[in-house]
Amino acid sequence: MTKDFSQGNGRAKRRHRPFLSTTLYLIVAFLLLWLTLRQVTLVALWQVFAQLQGSRLLMLLLLNGVVVATMVIRWQLLLHALGYQIPWLALLRYRLAAFGVTYFTPGPQFGGEPLQVYLVHERHQVPLQDAIAAVTLDKVLEMLVKFGFLACGVTLLISRGMLTGMLAYSGLALALLLLAIPLLLFFTFLRGKRPLQTLAHWIDRRYPTEAVAQQTWWQRVLIFVAESEAQAIQLCQGQPRPLFGALAVTLIGWGFMVAEFGYAAHALGASFTFLEILLAMIAARVAYLLPMPAGIGTFESALALAFHWLHQDPAGGLALSLLIRGRDVLLGAIGLWLGRVAFHGRRQSGGR
């Protein structure tokens, strides 16, 4: 009986742990927001927003539309290489739905990928292993360029003397470590190696399951990992052209992302060189890697501080963060609504 009580108590603690961590994150987020707002007056913030013209806002929407389009095209190219023709607008809906889940999930920009897999599997009868392979490669290419940008940016900061000492070396080490993960996956897939299957089997040996139900579930996971990785390897080795085409699309998308960020800063009255735009973007990207839901607090603080370092009005940095925040919240809300519509349509069709 004591054992049952202790097990129940342990389960209760595990259930409360996510709630406690989320509460702590929110407290820290609001503290960061409060500290940022203390450095900027509402009058100064309003004066910055007053410079934003309607024509420039439309241009920002157009630039962001191109960025989103490149993300969808990359995914579509990978699915096409695996033999599946899915309409671009359908993939756009699924990508936005996944973004909604990812954006509001605590952590470094992950969470919506299972929804992408589910939607193409259920709606377009794409085999699960192929859907997983396409989303995995999509994420690998995205992380490859994102963390490559971050590593280059930190190196640039060090070369300019803006990062020194232990902070510089630890920042560079972290950036290179993050870059190494997608880079390792990318090149091992190209060489026909199976790192994910190896990792899954190592976990299986290191933490063996005893319950029959758990064994059955875990064996299914191992099978799907093996089959999905095999599909990813087949695409990388057998059809490198669409793979590198998807990588090129990712690079183009990031070019438009830099253009959008720089244009938004200019529209709010900031005067940045190209190098300074990159430095401000690095600050924003680092903020999103921290375990806050949607980077609340960290994102606003990072841009206000970056503007201050670059001898610009911190109110401009806060205004830019709020403009980007408004855009992302709108896209995330639209995505969650599209996800709800997709699930509702699935229930109405009786699960067929």
C-alpha positions as CSV (number, residue, x, y, z in Angstrom):
1,M,0.0,0.0,0.0
2,T,2.9,2.3,0.8
3,K,4.3,1.5,-2.6
4,D,1.0,2.4,-4.4
5,F,0.8,5.7,-2.5
6,S,4.4,6.6,-3.4
7,Q,3.8,5.7,-7.1
8,G,0.6,7.8,-7.1
9,N,2.4,10.7,-5.4
10,G,5.2,10.4,-8.1
11,R,2.6,10.5,-10.9
12,A,1.0,13.6,-9.3
13,K,4.3,15.3,-9.2
14,R,5.0,14.5,-12.8
15,R,1.6,15.9,-13.8
16,H,2.2,19.2,-12.0
17,R,5.8,19.6,-13.3
18,P,4.7,21.0,-16.8
19,F,2.4,23.4,-15.1
20,L,5.1,24.6,-12.7
21,S,7.7,25.0,-15.5
22,T,5.2,26.9,-17.7
23,T,4.3,29.2,-14.8
24,L,8.0,29.9,-14.2
25,Y,8.6,30.7,-17.8
26,L,5.7,33.1,-17.9
27,I,6.9,34.9,-14.7
28,V,10.3,35.3,-16.3
29,A,8.8,36.4,-19.6
30,F,6.6,39.1,-17.9
31,L,9.6,40.2,-15.8
32,L,11.7,40.7,-19.0
33,L,8.8,42.6,-20.6
34,W,8.5,44.9,-17.6
35,L,12.3,45.6,-17.6
36,T,12.1,46.4,-21.3
37,L,9.1,48.7,-21.0
38,R,10.9,50.6,-18.2
39,Q,13.6,51.6,-20.7
40,V,11.0,52.9,-23.3
41,T,8.2,55.4,-22.8
42,L,4.8,54.8,-24.4
43,V,5.1,58.2,-26.1
44,A,8.4,57.2,-27.8
45,L,6.9,53.9,-28.8
46,W,3.9,55.7,-30.3
47,Q,6.1,58.1,-32.2
48,V,7.9,55.1,-33.8
49,F,4.7,53.4,-34.9
50,A,3.4,56.7,-36.3
51,Q,6.1,56.5,-39.0
52,L,4.7,53.2,-40.3
53,Q,2.8,54.0,-43.5
54,G,0.1,51.8,-45.1
55,S,2.1,51.2,-48.3
56,R,5.0,50.0,-46.3
57,L,2.8,47.7,-44.2
58,L,1.5,46.1,-47.4
59,M,5.1,45.7,-48.7
60,L,5.9,43.9,-45.4
61,L,2.9,41.6,-45.9
62,L,4.1,40.8,-49.4
63,L,7.7,40.0,-48.3
64,N,6.4,37.7,-45.5
65,G,4.1,36.0,-48.0
66,V,7.1,35.2,-50.1
67,V,9.0,33.8,-47.1
68,V,6.0,31.5,-46.2
69,A,5.7,30.5,-49.8
70,T,9.3,29.3,-49.9
71,M,8.7,27.1,-46.8
72,V,5.7,25.5,-48.5
73,I,7.6,25.0,-51.8
74,R,10.4,23.3,-50.0
75,W,8.1,20.8,-48.4
76,Q,6.2,20.3,-51.7
77,L,9.5,19.6,-53.6
78,L,10.4,16.9,-51.0
79,L,7.0,15.3,-51.3
80,H,7.1,15.4,-55.0
81,A,10.5,13.7,-55.0
82,L,8.9,10.9,-53.0
83,G,6.2,10.6,-55.6
84,Y,3.3,12.6,-54.2
85,Q,1.5,15.4,-55.9
86,I,-0.2,17.5,-53.3
87,P,-1.7,20.9,-54.1
88,W,0.3,23.9,-53.0
89,L,-2.7,25.6,-51.2
90,A,-3.4,22.4,-49.2
91,L,0.2,22.3,-48.0
92,L,0.0,26.0,-47.2
93,R,-2.9,25.3,-44.9
94,Y,-1.1,22.4,-43.2
95,R,2.1,24.5,-42.9
96,L,0.2,27.3,-41.2
97,A,-1.6,24.9,-38.9
98,A,1.8,23.4,-37.9
99,F,3.2,26.9,-37.4
100,G,0.3,27.7,-35.0
101,V,1.2,24.7,-32.9
102,T,5.0,25.4,-33.0
103,Y,4.6,29.1,-32.3
104,F,2.6,28.6,-29.1
105,T,4.7,25.6,-27.9
106,P,7.4,26.4,-25.3
107,G,10.9,25.7,-26.5
108,P,13.1,26.3,-29.6
109,Q,10.6,26.3,-32.4
110,F,9.4,22.7,-32.5
111,G,6.1,21.1,-32.0
112,G,4.0,21.3,-35.2
113,E,5.9,18.7,-37.2
114,P,3.7,15.7,-36.1
115,L,0.6,17.7,-37.3
116,Q,2.2,18.1,-40.7
117,V,2.8,14.3,-40.9
118,Y,-0.7,13.6,-39.7
119,L,-2.4,15.9,-42.2
120,V,-0.7,14.6,-45.4
121,H,-1.1,11.0,-44.1
122,E,-4.8,11.3,-43.4
123,R,-5.9,13.7,-46.1
124,H,-3.8,12.5,-49.0
125,Q,-3.0,8.9,-48.1
126,V,0.7,9.5,-48.0
127,P,2.2,6.5,-46.2
128,L,3.3,7.4,-42.7
129,Q,7.0,6.6,-43.3
130,D,7.0,8.8,-46.4
131,A,5.3,11.7,-44.6
132,I,7.8,11.4,-41.8
133,A,10.7,11.3,-44.2
134,A,9.5,14.5,-46.0
135,V,9.0,16.4,-42.8
136,T,12.3,15.2,-41.3
137,L,14.2,16.4,-44.4
138,D,12.2,19.6,-44.4
139,K,13.2,20.3,-40.8
140,V,16.9,19.3,-41.4
141,L,17.2,21.8,-44.3
142,E,15.5,24.5,-42.3
143,M,17.8,23.9,-39.2
144,L,20.8,23.7,-41.5
145,V,20.3,27.2,-42.9
146,K,19.0,28.7,-39.6
147,F,21.9,27.5,-37.4
148,G,24.4,28.1,-40.2
149,F,23.2,31.8,-40.2
150,L,23.5,31.8,-36.4
151,A,27.0,30.4,-36.5
152,C,28.1,32.8,-39.1
153,G,26.6,35.7,-37.2
154,V,28.3,34.8,-33.9
155,T,31.6,34.5,-35.8
156,L,30.9,38.0,-37.3
157,L,30.3,39.4,-33.8
158,I,33.6,38.0,-32.5
159,S,35.5,39.3,-35.5
160,R,34.1,42.8,-35.0
161,G,35.0,42.7,-31.3
162,M,31.3,42.9,-30.2
163,L,31.6,39.5,-28.4
164,T,34.7,38.8,-26.3
165,G,36.0,36.5,-23.6
166,M,34.1,33.5,-22.3
167,L,30.8,34.8,-23.7
168,A,32.3,34.8,-27.2
169,Y,33.7,31.2,-27.0
170,S,30.6,29.8,-25.3
171,G,28.3,31.4,-27.9
172,L,30.4,30.2,-30.8
173,A,30.5,26.7,-29.3
174,L,26.7,26.6,-28.8
175,A,26.1,27.9,-32.4
176,L,28.5,25.3,-33.9
177,L,26.9,22.5,-31.8
178,L,23.4,23.5,-33.0
179,L,24.7,23.6,-36.6
180,A,26.4,20.2,-36.2
181,I,23.1,18.4,-35.6
182,P,21.4,19.0,-39.0
183,L,24.7,19.0,-40.7
184,L,25.5,15.5,-39.4
185,L,22.0,14.2,-40.3
186,F,22.3,15.7,-43.8
187,F,25.7,14.2,-44.6
188,T,24.9,10.8,-43.0
189,F,21.8,10.6,-45.1
190,L,23.8,11.4,-48.3
191,R,26.2,8.6,-47.4
192,G,23.5,6.1,-46.7
193,K,24.1,5.9,-42.9
194,R,21.2,5.4,-40.4
195,P,21.9,7.7,-37.4
196,L,18.3,7.8,-36.2
197,Q,17.8,4.0,-36.4
198,T,21.1,3.6,-34.5
199,L,19.9,6.0,-31.8
200,A,16.5,4.3,-31.5
201,H,18.1,0.9,-31.1
202,W,20.6,2.3,-28.5
203,I,17.6,3.7,-26.5
204,D,15.9,0.3,-26.8
205,R,18.9,-1.5,-25.4
206,R,19.6,1.2,-22.7
207,Y,16.0,1.5,-21.5
208,P,14.3,-1.9,-22.1
209,T,10.5,-1.9,-21.8
210,E,8.8,-4.7,-19.8
211,A,5.1,-4.1,-20.3
212,V,3.6,-5.9,-23.4
213,A,1.7,-2.8,-24.5
214,Q,4.8,-0.6,-24.2
215,Q,6.9,-3.2,-26.1
216,T,4.3,-3.2,-29.0
217,W,4.2,0.6,-29.1
218,W,8.0,0.9,-29.1
219,Q,8.5,-1.8,-31.8
220,R,6.1,0.2,-34.0
221,V,8.2,3.3,-33.4
222,L,11.4,1.4,-34.3
223,I,9.8,0.2,-37.5
224,F,8.6,3.6,-38.5
225,V,12.0,5.2,-37.7
226,A,13.7,2.6,-39.9
227,E,11.3,2.9,-42.8
228,S,11.2,6.7,-42.7
229,E,15.0,6.9,-42.5
230,A,15.3,4.5,-45.5
231,Q,13.0,6.8,-47.5
232,A,15.0,9.9,-46.6
233,I,18.3,8.1,-47.6
234,Q,16.8,6.9,-50.8
235,L,15.7,10.5,-51.7
236,C,19.1,11.9,-50.7
237,Q,21.1,9.4,-52.7
238,G,18.7,8.7,-55.6
239,Q,17.3,12.2,-56.2
240,P,19.8,14.8,-55.0
241,R,18.5,17.4,-57.5
242,P,15.2,18.1,-55.8
243,L,17.0,17.9,-52.4
244,F,19.5,20.6,-53.3
245,G,16.6,22.5,-55.0
246,A,14.8,22.5,-51.7
247,L,18.0,23.7,-50.0
248,A,18.3,26.5,-52.6
249,V,14.6,27.5,-51.9
250,T,15.5,27.6,-48.2
251,L,18.4,30.0,-48.9
252,I,16.2,32.2,-51.1
253,G,13.6,32.2,-48.3
254,W,16.2,33.4,-45.8
255,G,17.3,36.1,-48.2
256,F,13.7,37.4,-48.2
257,M,13.6,37.1,-44.5
258,V,16.6,39.4,-44.1
259,A,15.0,41.8,-46.6
260,E,11.7,41.8,-44.6
261,F,13.5,42.4,-41.3
262,G,15.6,45.2,-42.7
263,Y,12.6,46.8,-44.5
264,A,10.5,46.6,-41.3
265,A,13.3,48.3,-39.3
266,H,13.6,51.0,-42.0
267,A,9.8,51.5,-42.1
268,L,10.0,52.2,-38.3
269,G,12.6,54.9,-38.7
270,A,15.8,52.9,-38.0
271,S,18.9,53.5,-40.1
272,F,20.9,50.3,-40.4
273,T,23.7,49.0,-42.6
274,F,23.4,45.5,-44.0
275,L,25.8,44.2,-41.3
276,E,23.7,45.8,-38.5
277,I,20.5,44.2,-39.9
278,L,22.2,40.8,-39.6
279,L,23.4,41.5,-36.1
280,A,19.9,42.5,-35.0
281,M,18.5,39.4,-36.6
282,I,21.0,37.2,-34.7
283,A,19.7,38.7,-31.4
284,A,16.2,37.9,-32.5
285,R,17.0,34.3,-33.5
286,V,18.9,33.6,-30.2
287,A,15.9,34.9,-28.3
288,Y,13.6,32.4,-30.0
289,L,15.9,29.5,-29.0
290,L,15.2,30.1,-25.3
291,P,12.5,28.0,-23.7
292,M,9.8,30.6,-23.6
293,P,6.4,30.2,-25.3
294,A,6.8,32.1,-28.6
295,G,9.9,33.9,-27.2
296,I,7.6,36.1,-25.0
297,G,9.8,38.6,-23.2
298,T,13.1,37.4,-24.5
299,F,12.3,38.5,-28.1
300,E,11.2,42.0,-27.1
301,S,14.2,42.5,-24.7
302,A,16.7,41.2,-27.3
303,L,15.6,43.6,-30.0
304,A,15.4,46.6,-27.7
305,L,18.9,45.8,-26.4
306,A,20.2,45.2,-30.0
307,F,19.0,48.6,-31.1
308,H,20.7,50.2,-28.1
309,W,24.0,48.4,-28.9
310,L,23.7,49.6,-32.5
311,H,23.2,53.2,-31.4
312,Q,19.5,53.3,-32.3
313,D,16.5,54.2,-30.2
314,P,15.5,51.2,-28.1
315,A,11.9,52.2,-28.7
316,G,12.5,51.2,-32.4
317,G,13.6,47.8,-31.3
318,L,10.6,47.3,-29.1
319,A,8.3,48.6,-31.9
320,L,9.9,46.2,-34.3
321,S,9.4,43.3,-31.9
322,L,5.8,44.1,-31.4
323,L,5.2,44.4,-35.2
324,I,6.8,41.0,-35.7
325,R,4.9,39.6,-32.7
326,G,1.6,40.9,-34.1
327,R,2.3,39.3,-37.5
328,D,3.3,35.9,-35.9
329,V,0.4,35.9,-33.5
330,L,-2.0,36.5,-36.5
331,L,-0.4,33.7,-38.5
332,G,-0.4,31.4,-35.5
333,A,-4.0,32.1,-34.8
334,I,-4.9,31.5,-38.4
335,G,-2.9,28.3,-38.3
336,L,-4.7,27.0,-35.2
337,W,-8.0,27.8,-36.8
338,L,-7.0,25.9,-39.9
339,G,-5.9,23.0,-37.8
340,R,-9.2,23.0,-36.0
341,V,-11.1,23.0,-39.4
342,A,-9.0,20.1,-40.6
343,F,-9.7,18.0,-37.5
344,H,-13.4,19.0,-37.6
345,G,-13.7,18.0,-41.2
346,R,-12.0,14.6,-40.3
347,R,-14.6,13.9,-37.6
348,Q,-17.5,14.9,-39.9
349,S,-16.3,12.4,-42.5
350,G,-16.4,9.7,-40.0
351,G,-12.7,9.2,-39.8
352,R,-12.5,7.8,-43.4
